[in-house]
Amino acid sequence: MPRGRRWDALFAALVLLPSMLAGAGLGAAAVRAAVACAPETEPNDAPETAQTFSGAACYSGMLPDGDQDILIWDVSAADAAKRWNVALTGVPQTVTGLKLLPITSDPGASPVLTGSPAVELNTSPAAPGPVSQSNLLIPPGRYVLGVSRSATTSGVAPPTFDYQISINEGDPMPPNGDSEPNDDARHASPVHGAFSLSGDLKGSVDQYAWTLSNDDAARAWSLEADGTVGASLYLALQTPDGRLLTSQPGGADGRAGLIDLKLAAGRYIVAVEPSSDGSHPYVLTATSTNGLSGDPEPNDTAATAVPLDPAHLVARGRIGRAGDRDTYGLKVDDTLAKTLLDIKLIWHSGLPKRVCLYDASETQLGCGSGTAGVALSNLLLPAGSYTIGLTGDPSLSDFYLLRVDPTSAPAPDFETEPNDAVAVAAAWSPSVVMRGRLTPGDRDYFRITVTGTPQLW
């Protein structure tokens, strides 16, 4: 039996709720519009009765309550060598969803079976679009393209049931820069500064020797690897001796990106690795800007932590990609060691974030999580080096502010942090009545030293 899922089980997955779109960050990319829109033809509620098309296309239609419209997109080998833009304008006041799913069953087989979505677009009740994904690499094959919508949030019928979908050619493929053999750093293909090239992984890693000049080092850089949708790849930035600086696995859309890179002049290795055997075309691009939008990457580890300025213990940044971790170095001198510190993380989106404090041996001293700000308060830290690590849901527009505030001298009768584990238990004299503060998830430990003759306490 062919592998996949029956299409009639996917209707519920196409109808999305507005709460699912919070923080989705879907933007409308520029789409080359040169194809006239044709009306959708009923019946088309199932793949077996759907119209088939190839190449660029544009369709308009209506989605009354409970309706879904389906098309079959036949992607030839010639079309798979191009990049494509997919756009959706939805029904106003609803969540309208578009899904592109590869057909896994044989032509003419019934029922039609599909794999996981290769492309997904969703509009919101407040913004019917268009929303789009641009310059996608679509493998050859047959695809179900389905459109459906939710009800309005008010329960009243929308002012119109009209929607529109379009598929147009994207930007031309850049020149081929994949000169084999380039499977290791010694044979890496040379590139310099800003570049854009195409290649094919063909079951093995491709490596590029990326040289940045002194002028290049004054700029901020982004690296993006765009592979075929549905076939993830892995993008890594390394030193010539193989030390990993930062990396990013690709998503279902085949894309991986490293942003906000601030690198010294010199030579680096950019590695693109496939997730499976076979042909995997890709586009690799390096672009630069005059200034940083977020925190200077790579700073995912203690070794690459961005040092906080002792005179101004404030940093601004963003969790810009899945798996991103921003790390900052905090130097506590003898003066700060006598003062209570508050570490505060502030942002506006409502997406969850987490902040953790580590000592010089990278032992975790304390953490806090939240969706509307996080604070690690009443910290009394011995002189030394520390790191602050930030994680959370990624968003290019969700900037945070990290600050370390000296507050006041510690009080002998009030607990100080970190004291969330036995190893960092706060010292306590039995002659003092100790006070403290418990926040959600907090745990306070105290250490008592008993000397002399045993006695009752």
C-alpha positions in Angstrom: 0.0 0.0 0.0 1.4 3.4 -0.8 2.7 5.4 2.1 0.9 8.6 3.1 -2.4 9.9 4.5 -5.9 10.0 3.1 -6.8 13.5 2.0 -10.3 13.4 3.5 -8.6 13.2 7.0 -6.8 16.5 6.4 -9.7 18.9 6.2 -9.7 19.6 9.9 -5.9 20.3 9.7 -6.6 23.0 7.0 -9.1 24.9 9.1 -7.0 26.9 11.5 -8.0 28.8 14.6 -6.8 32.4 15.1 -5.0 31.4 18.3 -2.7 29.3 16.2 -1.4 32.3 14.4 -0.2 34.3 17.4 3.4 35.2 16.7 3.5 33.5 13.4 5.2 36.5 11.8 4.1 35.7 8.3 4.9 38.5 5.9 3.8 39.3 2.4 6.8 38.9 0.0 6.8 40.5 -3.4 5.3 38.2 -6.0 5.8 38.4 -9.7 2.3 38.8 -11.0 1.9 38.0 -14.7 -0.7 35.2 -14.8 -4.4 36.0 -15.1 -6.6 34.4 -12.5 -9.0 31.7 -13.5 -12.1 30.7 -11.5 -11.9 27.5 -9.6 -14.1 24.8 -11.0 -16.5 22.7 -8.8 -16.7 19.9 -7.8 -13.2 20.2 -6.3 -13.6 19.2 -2.7 -11.4 16.0 -3.1 -8.2 15.2 -5.0 -10.1 12.7 -7.2 -12.2 15.5 -8.7 -9.6 18.3 -8.6 -8.3 20.2 -11.6 -4.6 19.6 -12.5 -2.3 22.4 -13.6 1.4 22.9 -14.2 3.8 25.8 -14.2 2.6 29.3 -13.1 -1.1 29.7 -12.2 -3.6 31.9 -10.5 -7.0 30.9 -9.3 -9.9 32.8 -7.6 -12.8 31.2 -5.9 -15.3 31.3 -3.0 -15.3 29.4 0.3 -18.8 29.2 1.8 -19.2 27.6 5.2 -17.7 24.1 5.3 -16.1 24.3 1.9 -12.6 23.4 0.8 -11.1 23.8 -2.7 -8.4 21.5 -4.0 -6.1 21.6 -7.0 -3.4 19.2 -8.2 0.0 20.8 -9.1 2.1 18.7 -11.5 5.8 19.9 -11.0 8.0 18.7 -13.9 11.8 18.3 -13.7 12.1 21.6 -15.7 9.9 23.4 -13.2 11.8 21.9 -10.2 14.9 23.7 -11.6 13.2 27.0 -11.0 12.3 29.0 -7.9 8.6 29.6 -7.1 6.5 32.2 -5.2 3.2 31.0 -3.6 0.7 33.6 -2.4 -2.7 33.6 -0.7 -5.4 36.2 -0.2 -8.0 34.9 2.2 -11.6 35.4 3.1 -11.9 38.5 5.3 -12.4 38.1 9.1 -11.3 34.5 8.9 -8.2 32.4 9.2 -7.8 31.1 5.6 -5.2 28.4 5.2 -3.3 27.0 2.2 -1.4 23.7 2.3 0.7 22.1 -0.4 1.2 18.4 0.2 3.1 15.9 -1.9 1.1 13.0 -3.3 2.6 9.7 -2.3 0.2 7.4 -4.1 0.5 6.3 -7.7 -1.2 8.3 -10.5 -4.8 7.1 -10.8 -4.8 5.4 -7.4 -7.8 6.0 -5.1 -7.8 7.2 -2.4 -5.1 9.8 -3.0 -2.5 9.6 -0.3 -0.4 12.6 0.8 2.7 13.3 2.9 3.4 16.1 5.3 2.8 19.7 4.2 5.6 21.1 2.1 4.2 24.7 2.2 1.7 26.3 4.5 0.3 29.8 4.4 -2.3 31.3 6.8 -4.1 34.7 6.8 -5.4 36.3 10.0 -8.9 37.6 10.7 -7.6 41.2 10.8 -5.4 40.8 7.7 -6.7 38.8 4.8 -3.3 39.1 2.9 -1.8 38.5 0.6 0.6 36.3 2.6 3.3 34.5 0.7 6.5 32.5 0.6 9.0 33.4 -2.1 11.8 31.6 -4.0 10.8 28.1 -3.0 12.5 25.1 -4.6 9.8 22.5 -5.2 11.0 18.9 -6.0 9.4 17.2 -9.1 6.2 15.4 -8.4 2.5 15.8 -8.0 1.1 18.0 -5.1 -2.3 18.5 -3.5 -3.0 22.3 -3.1 -5.8 22.8 -0.6 -7.5 25.9 0.6 -10.0 26.2 3.5 -11.0 28.6 6.2 -12.3 29.0 9.7 -15.5 30.7 10.8 -15.3 34.4 11.7 -14.5 35.2 15.3 -17.9 36.9 15.7 -19.8 34.0 14.2 -21.3 36.3 11.6 -20.9 35.5 7.9 -17.9 37.3 6.4 -18.6 40.2 4.0 -17.3 38.1 1.1 -16.3 34.5 0.5 -13.7 35.4 -2.1 -10.1 34.2 -2.0 -7.2 34.0 -4.4 -4.1 31.9 -4.8 -1.2 32.4 -7.2 1.9 30.5 -8.1 4.5 32.4 -10.0 8.2 32.0 -11.0 10.5 33.5 -8.5 14.0 35.0 -9.0 16.3 33.2 -11.5 18.7 30.6 -10.0 22.1 32.1 -9.3 25.2 30.7 -11.0 26.5 27.2 -10.0 29.3 27.6 -7.5 29.4 24.0 -6.3 32.9 22.9 -7.6 33.5 19.3 -6.6 35.3 17.9 -4.8 34.4 20.3 -1.9 33.5 17.8 0.8 36.1 19.0 3.4 37.8 22.2 4.5 41.0 21.5 2.4 39.0 21.3 -0.8 36.4 24.0 0.1 35.2 26.1 -2.9 36.4 29.7 -2.4 33.9 32.6 -2.0 34.5 36.2 -0.9 32.3 38.7 0.9 28.7 38.9 -0.5 27.8 36.1 -2.8 24.9 34.0 -4.2 25.4 30.6 -5.8 23.5 27.4 -6.5 24.6 23.8 -5.9 23.5 20.2 -5.4 24.4 18.2 -2.3 24.0 14.8 -4.0 24.2 13.0 -0.7 27.4 14.7 0.6 28.3 17.9 2.4 29.4 20.9 0.4 32.0 23.3 2.0 32.9 26.8 1.0 36.0 28.8 2.1 34.5 32.2 2.9 37.0 35.1 3.1 36.1 38.4 4.8 38.2 41.5 4.3 38.7 44.3 6.8 35.9 46.2 5.1 33.7 43.2 5.4 34.4 42.8 9.1 32.9 46.3 9.7 29.5 45.0 8.4 26.9 42.6 9.7 26.2 39.4 7.7 23.5 36.9 7.1 23.9 33.4 5.6 20.9 31.6 4.1 20.7 28.2 2.6 17.5 27.5 0.6 17.0 23.8 -0.2 14.1 21.9 -1.6 10.9 22.0 0.5 10.2 18.8 2.4 13.9 17.9 2.5 15.8 19.6 5.3 19.4 20.5 5.2 21.9 21.7 7.8 23.9 25.0 7.6 27.1 25.5 9.7 29.7 28.1 10.2 33.1 26.9 11.3 36.7 28.0 11.7 39.2 26.5 9.2 40.3 24.0 11.8 36.8 22.6 12.2 35.6 24.4 15.4 31.9 25.1 15.1 30.9 28.7 15.6 27.2 28.4 15.0 24.7 26.2 13.0 21.1 25.9 12.0 19.0 22.9 10.8 16.6 23.7 8.0 12.9 23.6 8.5 10.1 21.9 6.4 10.5 24.7 3.9 14.1 23.6 3.3 15.6 26.8 4.6 18.2 27.5 7.2 19.6 30.9 8.1 22.3 32.4 10.3 21.6 36.1 10.9 23.3 39.0 12.7 26.7 37.6 12.1 29.5 40.0 13.3 32.8 38.4 12.3 36.5 39.4 12.3 38.3 39.6 9.0 39.7 36.2 8.0 38.7 32.8 6.5 35.7 30.8 7.6 34.1 27.5 6.4 30.5 27.5 5.4 29.1 23.9 5.3 25.8 22.8 3.8 24.9 19.2 4.7 22.0 17.1 3.4 19.6 15.1 5.6 19.4 12.2 3.1 20.9 10.7 0.0 19.9 11.8 -3.5 19.9 15.1 -5.4 19.3 18.1 -3.2 19.5 21.4 -5.1 20.1 24.5 -3.0 20.9 28.2 -3.1 23.5 29.6 -0.7 23.6 33.4 -0.2 25.6 35.8 1.9 24.3 39.4 2.3 25.5 42.3 4.5 24.1 45.4 6.1 25.8 48.4 7.6 24.6 47.8 11.1 23.3 45.0 13.3 19.6 44.5 13.7 20.0 42.2 16.7 22.7 40.9 19.0 26.1 40.1 17.5 26.3 36.4 16.5 27.7 33.9 17.0 27.1 34.0 20.8 25.5 30.7 21.4 28.1 29.4 24.0 30.1 30.7 26.9 33.2 30.8 24.7 31.5 33.2 22.3 29.5 35.2 24.9 29.1 38.9 24.2 30.7 40.8 27.2 28.5 43.3 28.9 30.0 46.7 29.3 30.7 47.2 33.0 29.8 50.9 32.8 26.5 50.1 31.1 25.1 46.6 31.8 22.5 46.6 29.1 22.2 44.6 25.8 19.6 44.5 23.1 19.0 41.5 20.8 16.5 39.0 19.4 16.0 35.2 19.3 16.2 35.2 15.5 16.0 31.5 14.6 14.9 28.2 16.0 17.4 26.8 18.5 19.1 30.2 18.9 20.7 30.9 22.3 22.1 34.3 23.1 24.9 34.4 25.7 26.3 37.4 27.5 29.3 37.6 29.8 29.0 39.3 33.2 32.1 40.4 35.1 31.5 40.9 38.8 34.3 42.9 40.5 34.8 43.5 44.2 32.4 46.4 44.2 29.5 44.5 42.5 30.2 41.5 44.8 29.0 43.7 47.7 25.7 44.7 46.0 22.5 42.8 45.3 21.9 42.5 41.5 18.7 42.1 39.5 18.9 40.5 36.0 15.9 41.6 34.0 14.7 40.6 30.5 12.0 42.7 28.9 10.1 42.2 25.6 6.7 42.9 24.2 5.5 40.0 22.0 4.1 37.6 24.6 6.2 34.8 23.2 7.8 32.7 25.9 11.5 33.3 26.9 13.9 32.0 29.5 16.9 33.5 31.1 19.5 31.5 33.1 22.7 32.5 35.0 25.8 30.3 35.0 29.1 30.5 36.9 32.6 30.3 35.3 32.4 26.4 35.3 29.0 26.7 33.4 27.1 25.4 36.4 23.5 26.7 36.3 22.8 29.0 39.2 19.3 29.9 38.5 16.6 30.4 35.8 13.4 32.2 35.1 10.8 31.9 32.4 7.8 34.0 31.3 5.8 35.6 28.5 5.8 39.1 29.8 9.2 39.7 31.3 11.6 37.7 33.5 13.7 38.8 36.5 16.3 37.0 38.6 16.3 39.2 41.7 18.3 39.6 44.9 21.5 38.1 43.4 24.6 38.2 45.6 27.4 37.0 43.5 31.1 36.5 44.5 33.6 38.3 42.4 34.3 36.4 39.2 33.0 35.7 35.7 29.5 34.6 34.8 27.4 34.1 31.8 23.7 34.9 31.1 21.9 32.6 28.6 18.7 33.5 26.8 16.4 31.2 24.9 12.8 31.4 23.6 10.5 31.2 20.6 12.2 32.8 17.5 10.9 36.0 15.9 12.9 38.4 13.8 10.7 41.3 15.0 10.6 40.4 18.7 13.5 42.4 20.2 14.4 42.1 23.9 16.3 44.3 26.4 18.6 42.6 28.9 19.8 44.7 31.8 21.7 44.0 35.1 20.8 46.5 37.8 22.8 46.9 41.1 20.2 47.6 43.8 21.3 47.7 47.5 23.6 46.1 50.0 22.3 42.7 51.3 20.4 42.5 54.6 21.6 39.8 57.1 17.9 38.8 57.7 16.8 38.5 54.1 17.6 35.6 51.8 19.9 36.2 48.8 19.9 34.4 45.4 21.0 32.1 43.9 20.0 29.6 46.5 17.8 27.2 44.5 19.9 24.1 45.1 21.9 22.5 48.0 25.2 23.4 46.3 24.3 27.2 46.4 22.4 27.2 49.7 22.6 30.6 51.5 24.4 30.8 54.8 22.1 31.3 57.8 22.9 32.0 61.5 20.3 30.4 63.8 20.3 33.6 65.9 18.7 35.5 63.0 15.1 35.3 62.0 15.4 34.9 58.2 12.9 36.4 55.8 12.6 35.8 52.0 10.4 35.9 48.9 9.1 32.9 46.9 8.2 33.5 43.3 6.4 30.8 41.2 8.7 27.8 40.8 11.2 29.2 43.3 12.9 27.1 45.9 15.2 28.5 48.7 17.8 26.5 50.5 19.7 27.6 53.6 22.9 26.2 55.1 23.3 26.0 58.9 26.7 25.2 60.6 26.3 23.5 64.0 29.3 23.3 66.3 29.9 22.4 70.0 27.9 20.0 72.1 24.8 18.5 70.6 21.7 20.3 71.7 18.0 20.6 70.9 17.0 23.3 68.4 
